[in-house]
Amino acid sequence: MKHLYKYLHASVWVIIPALNEEESIGLVLGDLPRVAGVIVVDNGSSDGTGRVAEQAGAIVVQESQRGYGAACLRGMEKLRELVVEGKAEPEVVVFVDADYSDHPDRLPRLVGPVASGKADIVLGSRLLGVREPGAMPPQSIYGNKLACFLMRMLFGVLYTDLGPFRAINYERLLELEMRDKNFGWTIEMQIKAARAKLQHMEIPVPYRTRVGTSKISGTLSGTFKAGYKILFTIAKYGLNRNST
């Protein structure tokens, strides 16, 4: 494990999209193992999210366009800037949410297969792991299962979840040419990974009730918008094999 942590410190970067997560972002950053760097993307917070993240040692960048994907893309943009400036040499990029529903201390388990070359992308599956009661409402569980079923039918790939906690080889991530700026980000990555025939793995991860109120599953409108976008994304890539 010492060798793995040395590897983490040298070549792993973490990107955390955040919107009004002042109460939880410090917990997330505090539980992360040592890595090369952490980029927190403040997606227009009205609280002290950015300040708390900076105090905890993260690089904080702003993204005014609201959207999970927009924040992730801004984090990737910042990482590319650091690479060009010679301040970063990433081999693995990890995405994790800022609401403390994931367990950041499990990061080495996701990074390990990517670091060793056994996988290009490793997904933390909440549906294979142990979930606290209420951590995933029924509509989220059903929606994830439906999306994974459709991806299996259309793309021949077996996934069990669209969980946000994931690790991916940096070069493979760039090759995916991610575009989605809101709810379709996670499924776009998984569909494109399948179409590119990337080696993928799923690892069971525990999942707890988030700190604060969910912007997606915690509201009716958020649930509807996320569900619609996920199904739209599946249809887009399933019906048009040349979509990028």
Stockholm file with secondary structure:
# STOCKHOLM 1.0

chainA/1-244         MKHLYKYLHASVWVIIPALNEEESIGLVLGDLPRVAGVIVVDNGSSDGTGRVAEQAGAIVVQESQRGYGAACLRGMEKLRELVVEGKAEPEVVVFVDADYSDHPDRLPRLVGPVASGKADIVLGSRLLGVREPGAMPPQSIYGNKLACFLMRMLFGVLYTDLGPFRAINYERLLELEMRDKNFGWTIEMQIKAARAKLQHMEIPVPYRTRVGTSKISGTLSGTFKAGYKILFTIAKYGLNRNST
#=GR chainA/1-244 SS CHHHHHHHHHHEEEEEEESSCTTTHHHHHHHSCCCSEEEEEECSCSSSHHHHHHHTTCEEEECCSCCHHHHHHHHHHHHHHHHHTTSCCCSEEEECCSSSCSCGGGHHHHHHHHHTTSCSEEEEETTTSCBCTTSSCHHHHHHHHHHHHHHHHHHCCCCSCCCSCEEEEHHHHHHTCCCCCSTTHHHHHHHHHHHTTCCEEEEECCBCCCSSCCSSTTSHHHHHHHHHHHHHHHHHHHHCTTCC
#=GC SS_cons         CHHHHHHHHHHEEEEEEESSCTTTHHHHHHHSCCCSEEEEEECSCSSSHHHHHHHTTCEEEECCSCCHHHHHHHHHHHHHHHHHTTSCCCSEEEECCSSSCSCGGGHHHHHHHHHTTSCSEEEEETTTSCBCTTSSCHHHHHHHHHHHHHHHHHHCCCCSCCCSCEEEEHHHHHHTCCCCCSTTHHHHHHHHHHHTTCCEEEEECCBCCCSSCCSSTTSHHHHHHHHHHHHHHHHHHHHCTTCC
//
